[in-house]
Amino acid sequence: MTDENSEERVRAREIAAEFAEKGDPTGWFDALYRESAGDNTKIPWADLEPNRYLQAWAESTGLKGDGRTAIVVGCGLGDDARFLNDLGFKVTAFDISSTAIEWAKRLHKDTDIVFKTADLFEPSGGWLGAFDFVLEVYTIQPLPLEMRPRVIDAIAAFVAPGGRLLVVTRGRDDHDVPAELPWALSRADLARFECNGLIQTDFVEMPGDEDTPIGRFVVEYKRAND
């Protein structure tokens, strides 16, 4: 079971609040990785294994890469990127934290995954509309609510014509107000992806593993062929 008030989660919220006060809502990620000093247990989401909701969905749908291109948004230590690589995707993975990226490169040096330090809002020009499969796991929910539309727009922009996007996030009802970081997403929030020309093709709700379970939304979208 996951303790939402563990020392690691409390510390992550403290660092995030410090950077938010300075007007830097994303700088706390690298600060947390640096403070961890190579100890992944200090990072709440760094389990050194692929996200279990992603794995369950991939197994249920028979996901295969077959040499297609994929990009992992906010890849952290690269375990989800490794998972896609092992499924046969040609994977690019990025994170705003240079510390996380260098760590990921060391962990997965036996693969040909392309790890890059990059800002979601200033991506490589060659990435826009370029990927057959886009993976977003838990990277929208730790960013301030006022940034959410812009974050969703930026993620949607990676999906190639005919490509797919998978989103894994904590879920909430439309009328609920998220109390603290990470701020869960509602169906109304997710509808923003459809404003970017994507079509929802699958929506699965899975039970969380917290002491008081928080459901996860696993949502697939497709962009029509031009």
N, C-alpha and C positions, 0 to 999 in steps of 0.2 A: 504494500500500500504506500501511497505517496503522502508525505506530510507537507501540507501547504504552508505551514509555519516553521519549517525546518530552518536551521541556522543559515543554510546556503540560500534559500529563497528570500529570507529576510534581508540578508546582505545584498542580494541582487537588487531588491527593491530600494534599499538605501542608496546604492550607487546610482541607480536610474534616477532617483529623485534629486540627487546632487547635480547630475548633469542637466536635468530638466530645468533646474533653477538657473543654470548658466545659459539656458537657451540652446542646449546641444542635446537633442532627444535621442541621438544615436551613438554618441561618444562613449556611453557607458558600457557598450558591449566589449570594446577592446580593453577598457579599464578592468572589467571583470576577468577577462581571459588573462591579462597580465598579472593581476592580483592572485590568481589561482596558482601561479608559479609551476605550471605543469601538472597540477593535481586536478584531474577531471572531476573528482567528487565535489569540488568547490563550485562547480557550474551546474545549476539545477537540471539543465536539459542534456548534458553531455554524458550519456550512458555507455558510450563506445559500442553501441549496437544500433541497428536501424530502428526507426520509429515503429512501434508494434502495430499501430493502426494502418500505417502504410503497408506493412508486411501482410496484414490480414486482408486488406483490399486487393493487393497485388495477387495473392494466392487465390482469392475468390473469383477474380476476373481473368486469371491466366496471363497476367502482364508479361510481355516479352519485348526486348529491345530490337532484336533483328537488325542491329547496326544503325538504328535511327539515332538522331541527335537528341540530347536531353540537357537541360540546365537546371541546377538546383539553386534556389534562391536562399540566401542566408544559410549557407551550408554548415557553419560551425566547424566541427572536427571531422566532417566528411563521411559519416557513417551511412547516411541516406544516399549520398553520391556513390559510395562503394556498393551499396545494394543495387542501384540501377546499373552500375558497371557490370556487376555479376549477372544481371539479367540480359546483358547484351547490348546495352545502350552505349553510345559514344558520348561521354559525359563531360560537361563543363560545370564547374561549381564555384560560386563566389560568396564572399562575405565581406562586410565592411571592416571587420577586424583583421588586421594584418597578422596579429599574434595567432588567431585561430587558423588562418590560412597556412602559415608556416608549420603549425602543429599538424594540420591535416596532411600536408605534403609528407611529413615524416611518417605519419601513421600509415599512409597509403602509397608509399613510394614504389610498391611492387605493381602498381596499376598505371594505366595511361590516362587517368583522369586529369583534366586541365583545371587546376585550382588557381583562382585569381582573387586578389584583393580589389574590390570594386564597390562603389556606391550604387544602390538601386536606382537612384535618381540621376546618375551620370554613368550609364552603362557604356560599354564598348558599342560603337555604332554598328558593328557587324552582328550584334546580338539581337537587334530589334526585328521581330517577325521571322526569326531564324531557326526556331527549335520545334522539333516534332513533339516533344514532351517536356512540359514545364512542371517542376515540383516545388510547391510551397508548403513547408511544414513549420508551423508555429512562428513564422516571421512577421506576420501582420499583427498578431495579438499583443506583442510587447511594446508596440509603438503607440504614441498618444492618439486618442480617438479622433482629434481634429486632423490628423494626418491620414486617416484611413482611406478616404477616397483617392488621394494622390498615390498612396502605396498600391492600392488595387489596380489603378490605371497603369502604373509602371510594370507590375507583374504581368498583366494581361498583354502588354506590348511585346513580350518575348515570344508569344505563340505564333507559329507559322501558319499559313493557310493550310487547312486540313489537320492542323496540330491539336494537341490536347493539353489541358492543364489539370493537375490534381492539387487540391487544397486540403490540408489536414489542420484542423483548428479546434480549440475549445468552442463549444456552442452554447448559445443562450436563447431564450425566447425574445421575440421582438420588443416586448414591453419591459423586459428586465434591464436594469442599469448595472453594468459591470462595476464592482466596488474597488478593485485594485488590480495592479499588474499581476499576471497577464490579463488583458481585457478581452473576454470572449467575444466571438462574432455571432451575429444573428443572421437569420435568413434575409432580412432586409439589408444588412451590411453586404452580404454576399451577392445580392442582386446587382450590385455595381459592376460585377464582372460581365453581366449580360448587357450592360450599357456600353461595354467595350466590344460588342460584336461577338461575344462567346455564347454558346448554347449549352445550358446545363443538361448533361446526359446521365448523371448518376448522383444520388444523394443518399448516403448511409449515415445513420447515427449509431455510434458505438458507446458502450458504457465506459466511463473513466475508472481509474484505479486508485483514486484518492480516498482518504478516510470517509469523506462525504463525496461520493462520485460526481464528477463533472463530465457530462456527455461530450463526445467528440463528434464533429461533423467531418465526414470525408466526402468531398464533392468533386466530381469530374465535369469538365467543360470541354467543348470542342469548338474550334473555329472553322467555319465553312470554307471550302475551297473557293478561291477567287474565280 
